[in-house]
């Protein structure tokens, strides 16, 4: 069976998902919708798809699934519309910036019996997946501490920051999901510190650019997250998990893995420049997992509930950063 897709939103991440769909033999990109017709036309033409309105896609009989890459404040409404229309839904994170709105949306999805997957692509990165497999295989014993480093090569535009919900909901939310994925237990306490060290204009916009978070589970397992909107040396993505019998780590990745040693010194190629190249395999694997779930009519993972929990952790981190107090999670 070929799953027929419509892509809602033809921006940067939309292009990434369009490529992932086109490269999968079990998928076909049928339609593209975007507020900017020229953008939609260019992407649709590249993959032999049509430009359609969201209303037309909602009613279309030749579309089985949608990928939602529109602005965050449209996600929940679109999820509800397409759940009621009987489509399988892949939605970029977050579902919404408001916990109650997410809960309302998930209730609609549950009632409709729709397949919903939230775009936490890093679970599907081969390197991070290998870390999880080592944990599952018992290679390091019981997990005790998870350390996640995630630093962007540069800050996004200020207009994006203003509508993103802030660094915890936009950037750290990926690491909250990864921490849960690796800890094996739900965090019950969140402590966070946040600063403006990269660009004072980010602070003037009401956000932070440098944050650290500690998550703790009921048994005492910890996850330590370090985020920055600046890494002069490339896209910094590292994970280490320490257990009762050992440690497993995923180091930074490069476009090519070579080492050069000569009379000028010892060098390695630079890191990936950003997420589009660093996580290209993860995006393809993610779409493949969604196709498998949607085709079988099963629940997908990461689920809407995973998106909800990550948002709750982001809200708790923001509260902790502002108050200087540890926030408990119900």
Steps between C-alpha positions, in 0.01 A plus 500: 500500500620849413411770754393817321613820671413868505755742640368803686772762512779517241765674708834369621374199696231435239772455239677252728185290536419521129839350423445224758161411348638504146784266596265239652362242254189456715405868480393756243474876536169593337441860608665802660331794672665819615391857571748611233395356164844540343661299781239227469535487121879468512491212748209322333669522160820350639316183601224470241227608741209743467439826682171483689325693774469356849122480451548294183750271673260444789233369262731316259446129445849452356681608818550265794729705724615854567828644625445822693791744478304823537551758780449361851183697568326311217602146602220405740222624273645316201547179697136509606377571146693215344427255781129556437563463126647154555858583405813374674691796641867578545552834677817686576553586865348658698131424460426834665661731754213455749468174694120517526467557126717196436285291732186611315660416167609153611147427621371571148767274350413221742129527424567491125733201534760675286869418478704795633878524513694797641829595337767420754737383229803443721358171628559371148860613465709183449759608757250590772297189419816295555537662843146395585569146374807474724278597794230251402761225458622559856850593383538779757273366773236722655495856367615754759586823317431636151698797367373679189687782325317686224637825361387673184755667271304824527180652631185508284354832380341715769157483336517121527606517865205728576248240382689182594393480862859545615809284511356239738195433279687537171848355552528322834171318436694259274734426789214452745365230270843341459556503876173312552592262217826408674421528872237229497307686771291815499656817646323628811715807571647771276769756586614751240728800460479737205712791378544737208863469392481491120283796399338755730221545245387146580458610861312810388264265313430324830706188440833343597783366286698292751329251732576200719243259642508213748220243489456250782285187515333354809783248542767771475610452139617831351524662160715809449429711191723779366369727222643803324397701196869537410765246405776656291633158400183349349184316606583345838293189576630255763350250742652296782318248718668374817374180658575267788725284281640740245449794266387549141542820299412641158754757389468782251458399137669635188404488132800271450688309768873525428810604688790682336846511654798668333770758567227761550342310788213263569160601365148372446223644277264756656171399659171508313382857454142449629213259551405458133823313428577358846164326528431411137490127582282563805239681290487214250471241777235707673278515192551126446377432854199724443416322175516163677266617777255676267485210256425259784253740662699487824610760753826671411795595717591766594132547576285798580546412867878516455455849356282599795749379760790676326299824502425460872872459566573812293245700698648372827851595388387853414331533838812374676727736308281797591450412868830333581310208653468133414162425342322173571317318220167334579 
